[in-house]
Amino acid sequence: MQHIENDPAYSGLTVNSGVAQPPVVNPYLKPRRRKPLPSASEMVEGILKGDVTTLSRAVTLVESLSPAHQAVAQEIIEKCLPYSGNSRRIGITGVPGAGKSTSIDVFGLHVLNKGGKLAVLAIDPSSERTKGSILGDKTRMEKLSTHPGAFIRPSPSAGSLGGVARKTRETIVLCEAAGYDNIFVETVGVGQSETAVHSMVDFFLLIQLAGTGDELQGIKRGIMEMADGIVINKADGDNIDRARLAQAQFRSALHLFPTPESGWSPEVLTYSGYYELGIPEVWDMIDRYFDFVKANGFFDRKRAGQARYWMYETIDEQLRNNFYRNPQVEQRLASLEQQVLSNTRSSFTAARDILDFYASLR
Amino acid sequence: MQHIENDPAYSGLTVNSGVAQPPVVNPYLKPRRRKPLPSASEMVEGILKGDVTTLSRAVTLVESLSPAHQAVAQEIIEKCLPYSGNSRRIGITGVPGAGKSTSIDVFGLHVLNKGGKLAVLAIDPSSERTKGSILGDKTRMEKLSTHPGAFIRPSPSAGSLGGVARKTRETIVLCEAAGYDNIFVETVGVGQSETAVHSMVDFFLLIQLAGTGDELQGIKRGIMEMADGIVINKADGDNIDRARLAQAQFRSALHLFPTPESGWSPEVLTYSGYYELGIPEVWDMIDRYFDFVKANGFFDRKRAGQARYWMYETIDEQLRNNFYRNPQVEQRLASLEQQVLSNTRSSFTAARDILDFYASLR
């Protein structure tokens, strides 16, 4: 795995768009030989052949903030779209310490041993702050990082959650077009990002540890109800009894929830990532889930709903950005917020005030 | 309780705004004698004196769709705002059949017997469709409906959830200014409205019945984690054992959730609304909650956060409305959505297309 965004050859990524642009030259640096980027069509061709270097380059374009790169990236995505969709998209979450990396490593190897290819992506909007907190360190996935069938890509560097999620979703399209038939999307179980991941995967796996109440502080409320499967890690040695108890507790808790829309009753299993125990059982569950939702039509319904969701989510985010990033709006809003917080202005007249102001700006 | 919105005297509600406006006269109808509405200041005076008729009229203005009424309503709300906030706002939810009405009736009477006044409001965005489904029929609350200290108001008639919730939140301000020191906000536990109610109350009470899994189908996922207290109704006669079992199950499930931000561990109690058993215990729990969150500062933090939330929520809703209610946008969006659903267009380029189109309209 190469971290292409840190590769100097890409630091000035130029696009062969047909329009010649004068390069920005720093006279104190020796000019670097720069491999020109292939055209969108050439890249699509490479992706469809499963060429990993081309795939990596395309993902780098997707993640680029440059409008020129974005334009090429969008062209590539549109062209890959008809070849996408043929994968199992699996979201994996769990608090730090639950053993996500080791688990993904062994789950991933199990999947690869059954044939096919695996892409491991991640969503962590905080990745700039805590550089390398998630998938940043490829040594965390020893087995997968050297496996020819695995493509590992860290979280796009920080931005709004919406932006990071969009890039990951677009990367899924490219990976699928390149023939990756299993996609893992990893996320940390502590923020808003689970909702984003949940909205782009078919199956949502929650990794838990034995423990109750305070020990689970880290995990966000509501995540348990999103899970299609809960797996309790570190069910080994002295810990087996605790893991089994946790399993019983989670099972009993899930009974109190209504059956999800999928009609699938989430299962609770125990395993050990470190000792590689119970891995096939976890994967059997996931296989059964896919059989189940493909048979009852939920699989397709969910995918269509997700595509629709991302369209509206993108629109809404942009509408908000246009508004909140307006410097005059920002300034006035700060003072209105103070009035609302001090109860001298109602939330609703404050909102009307700023909306009228915004309308007057245009 | 009068349903003023159905009172013919109010069907043409005119506002004494100082500006004379020619009335619209239908020559085939005899002119009705119409009591002119007092000015905003006069109404605020009446509200602060606790005059129920004035309060009802003001709420009717809040609920009115007429811009003239809305202007007066906003003036009244702003003037009442400094006198608001001195109540305990309690959200009450539960699936149909859980016995919400009977419970609110006995809980309400219990509260009133301790002194003070009680307003019972409701949020049910579907109320137009299922007229009278919630609080519509005052006979559902036998004891409260005849109690001089109770003010019962059905859900504002249908509209967007945001609109209905806004009106209820504004009504809370008016009720508090009128001296109601306990506010119940009832909602049905099946839709999006719980989130709205949760965002306007201090304490969120979930009424459950004994039963697991399929029997709880009706309740929305995620609601259990919003609850500050879960109370299991119909703990009487033959049903006591089942209710106690459910209590144990819910308690055990709650242990798997992290402690809420309030620091308060949600409690699970049993009671019988019909036989009026266990009512003081439920109320003691709520008293303890208020003592707890007032002592640790969460009460004020939550209220400030809610005021901020509603400001941003109102802004976002309006930004969306401006966009989605544009007829040209609506038309183009329908065709884009089809392309996204058929996987011929990515969610993101479809979003960009419609946003560019929207920008070109202005």
Interface residues (C-beta under 8 A of the other chain):
Chain A: Q74 I77 E78 L81 P82 S84 G85 R166 R169 E170 V173 T212 G213 D214 L216 Q217 G218 I219 K220 R221 G222 M224 E225 Q249 F250 S252 A253 H255 L256 F257 P258 T259 P260 A304 A307 R308 Y309 W310 M311 Y312 T314 I315 D316 Q318 L319 R320 F323 L336 E337 V340 L341 N343 T344 R345 S346 S347 F348 T349 A350 A351 R352 I354 L355 R362
Chain B: Q74 I77 E78 L81 P82 S84 G85 R166 R169 E170 V173 T212 G213 D214 L216 Q217 G218 I219 K220 R221 G222 M224 E225 Q249 F250 S252 A253 H255 L256 F257 P258 T259 P260 A304 A307 R308 Y309 W310 M311 Y312 T314 I315 D316 Q318 L319 R320 F323 L336 E337 V340 L341 N343 T344 R345 S346 S347 F348 T349 A350 A351 R352 I354 L355 R362
